[in-house]
Amino acid sequence: MNKKKKQQKYLCELPSVKKIKKSKIIRFKNGAWQGIKSLPYKDKKGNWISIERFPLIKSDSIKFELRYFEIAPGGCSSLEYHKHSHVVICLKGKGKVRLGKKNYILKYLDILYIAPNEIHQLINPFKEPFGFLCIVDSQRDKPVEINE
């Protein structure tokens, strides 16, 4: 696997620890972070719909990535599981999360921890957009998608 993956653009792509000289603020204005553009949710087609991904912060000097996702009404993320864990923080609207065989509602500032190998999916059955931050390891395994 010597193929180089296309580098994703992050507004706040921090240099290595030795090179960091300044802190950075990403301003939120008029409903968006300045300089942040949405990217496709995933590189291939799958069992998700109406979801956007906004990469916020990533660096070789830190071991995590911070991303914002927004799911339109009627949309959802993929139904999947993976070895890595991640954290989701609801910032906009509300949404439904499937964890295993159970469903829960996430509301403003609710925090969700998704354990390794837990089957999960984020869904928006509501009339307003569902937006959330996702904190995940920079080095992680590829999700296994489930088709039901």
C-alpha positions as CSV (number, residue, x, y, z in Angstrom):
1,M,0.0,0.0,0.0
2,N,2.4,2.7,-1.2
3,K,-0.5,4.8,-2.6
4,K,-0.5,8.2,-1.0
5,K,-4.0,9.2,0.1
6,K,-5.1,12.6,-1.0
7,Q,-4.3,14.9,1.8
8,Q,-7.5,16.3,3.5
9,K,-7.4,20.0,4.1
10,Y,-7.9,21.3,7.6
11,L,-8.1,25.0,8.4
12,C,-6.1,24.5,11.6
13,E,-3.5,22.0,10.3
14,L,-1.0,22.4,13.2
15,P,2.7,21.9,12.6
16,S,4.8,19.6,14.8
17,V,5.1,20.5,18.5
18,K,8.5,22.1,18.0
19,K,7.1,24.4,15.3
20,I,4.0,25.6,17.1
21,K,4.6,29.3,17.9
22,K,1.0,30.7,18.0
23,S,-2.4,29.5,19.1
24,K,-5.2,29.8,16.6
25,I,-8.9,30.7,16.8
26,I,-11.3,29.5,14.2
27,R,-14.1,32.1,14.3
28,F,-17.8,31.0,14.0
29,K,-19.8,33.6,12.1
30,N,-23.1,33.6,10.3
31,G,-23.7,29.9,11.0
32,A,-20.3,28.6,9.8
33,W,-16.6,28.4,10.8
34,Q,-14.5,30.8,8.8
35,G,-12.5,29.0,6.1
36,I,-14.0,25.6,6.8
37,K,-15.6,23.8,3.8
38,S,-17.5,20.6,3.9
39,L,-16.0,17.4,2.5
40,P,-17.8,14.3,1.4
41,Y,-18.8,12.1,4.4
42,K,-16.8,9.2,2.9
43,D,-14.9,8.5,-0.2
44,K,-17.3,5.8,-1.6
45,K,-21.0,5.2,-1.7
46,G,-22.7,3.5,1.2
47,N,-25.7,3.3,3.5
48,W,-25.8,6.9,4.6
49,I,-27.7,10.0,3.3
50,S,-27.7,13.8,3.7
51,I,-24.6,14.1,5.9
52,E,-21.8,16.6,5.6
53,R,-18.3,16.5,7.2
54,F,-16.4,19.6,8.3
55,P,-12.8,18.8,9.3
56,L,-11.7,21.3,12.0
57,I,-8.4,20.4,13.6
58,K,-5.8,17.7,12.8
59,S,-2.1,17.6,13.4
60,D,0.8,15.2,13.6
61,S,1.6,16.8,17.0
62,I,-1.7,15.8,18.5
63,K,-3.3,12.3,18.6
64,F,-6.8,13.3,17.7
65,E,-9.0,14.9,15.1
66,L,-11.9,17.3,15.7
67,R,-14.6,17.2,13.1
68,Y,-18.1,18.6,12.8
69,F,-20.9,16.7,11.1
70,E,-24.3,17.9,10.1
71,I,-27.2,15.6,9.2
72,A,-30.1,17.1,7.3
73,P,-33.7,16.0,8.3
74,G,-34.2,12.4,7.1
75,G,-30.5,11.8,6.9
76,C,-28.1,9.4,8.7
77,S,-24.5,8.3,9.1
78,S,-23.5,4.8,8.1
79,L,-24.4,1.8,10.3
80,E,-21.0,0.6,11.3
81,Y,-18.5,-0.6,14.0
82,H,-14.8,-0.3,14.4
83,K,-12.0,-1.0,16.9
84,H,-11.5,2.7,17.9
85,S,-13.7,4.7,20.2
86,H,-14.9,8.2,19.7
87,V,-16.9,11.0,21.3
88,V,-19.8,12.9,19.9
89,I,-21.1,16.2,21.3
90,C,-24.5,17.5,20.1
91,L,-24.3,21.2,19.2
92,K,-27.3,21.8,16.9
93,G,-30.8,20.4,16.9
94,K,-31.3,16.9,18.2
95,G,-30.7,13.5,16.7
96,K,-31.1,9.8,17.4
97,V,-28.3,7.4,17.9
98,R,-28.4,3.7,17.5
99,L,-26.1,1.8,19.9
100,G,-26.3,-1.9,19.3
101,K,-30.0,-2.7,19.3
102,K,-31.1,0.3,21.4
103,N,-31.9,3.9,20.3
104,Y,-31.4,7.1,22.2
105,I,-32.1,10.8,21.6
106,L,-29.2,13.3,21.7
107,K,-30.0,16.9,22.6
108,Y,-27.9,20.1,22.8
109,L,-24.6,19.5,24.6
110,D,-25.3,15.8,25.3
111,I,-22.1,13.9,25.1
112,L,-22.0,10.4,23.6
113,Y,-19.1,8.0,24.1
114,I,-19.0,5.2,21.5
115,A,-17.0,2.2,22.7
116,P,-14.8,0.1,20.5
117,N,-16.7,-2.5,18.3
118,E,-20.1,-1.0,19.2
119,I,-22.5,-1.0,16.3
120,H,-23.7,2.5,15.9
121,Q,-25.5,5.0,13.6
122,L,-26.5,8.7,14.0
123,I,-29.9,9.5,12.5
124,N,-31.9,12.7,12.1
125,P,-35.7,11.9,12.1
126,F,-36.4,15.5,13.1
127,K,-37.4,18.6,11.2
128,E,-34.2,20.6,12.0
129,P,-30.5,19.8,11.1
130,F,-28.6,17.7,13.6
131,G,-25.1,19.0,14.1
132,F,-22.4,17.5,16.3
133,L,-18.7,17.5,17.0
134,C,-16.8,14.2,16.8
135,I,-13.5,13.6,18.5
136,V,-11.6,10.6,17.1
137,D,-8.0,9.2,17.1
138,S,-5.9,10.4,14.2
139,Q,-4.6,6.8,13.7
140,R,-7.6,4.5,13.6
141,D,-8.9,1.4,11.9
142,K,-11.4,1.5,9.0
143,P,-15.1,1.1,9.9
144,V,-16.9,-2.0,8.9
145,E,-20.3,-1.1,7.4
146,I,-23.4,-3.1,8.1
147,N,-26.1,-3.4,5.5
148,E,-29.5,-4.2,6.8
